[in-house]
Amino acid sequence: MPLAREAVELLVQAARAWYFEGNQHGLRDREWMALRFLGRANRFSRTPSALAGFIGSTRATASQIVKTLESRSFLVRKPSHEDKRSVVLHVTAQGEKCLSQHDPINHVVNAVTALGTEECIRLRDSLREILNHLDAAHQRLDASICRDCMFLAERSPGIGPAAAKGRATAEFMCRLYRAPVSLEETELLCTSFERTRDRPKIKAHLDRARVASQG
Ligand code: SF4
């Protein structure tokens, strides 16, 4: 069997962990997918319409999933700071606990962790490269992170009213939403992501800042 086919068939077998019939710990596979996404999405993407786009459903189906997760106290709606007419979905502490204890992908995460850091990085980069090829072919991308997005811009230090008053400012700016983005937020998923292939300067800066914040 060709190596590439064998690898993809193994990936399909791994996918049984997150696509299943019935429910696990009271949630169906799409409800888990929604809770997982909302647990990692940035503030622009925690909306019912972004959720519908990510899980590939209609708005009505996404609303039903949101209602189910709310009824289990895994989610709450709050008015958006950016647009008072919109709501932002927040995963509650109970929702986060459920994800950390019972998410069906946790077994896969543990198995990947056991490979070791270098192998994990290789696997992550290979999967991202594969998704990039698929996205180019289908001209779509469900969601990705700010650090690879063409709309992310570095903020000049000391600019803005907060800096004038000596307060810390967000390190980055989203040029699409015209809003500040903190270093932590650059690791969150966004459904408005647009790929850019030529961001060596910002990437190097992000890697340095990330290492500094961790250590
Ligand atoms: S920079 Fe890109 S990924 Fe980040 S919030 Fe803006 S549109 Fe989303």
Residues whose N, C-alpha, C, O or C-beta is under 5 A from the ligand:
A	BS01	SF4	S144 I145 C146 C149 F151 L152 C174 L176 C190 S192 F193 E194
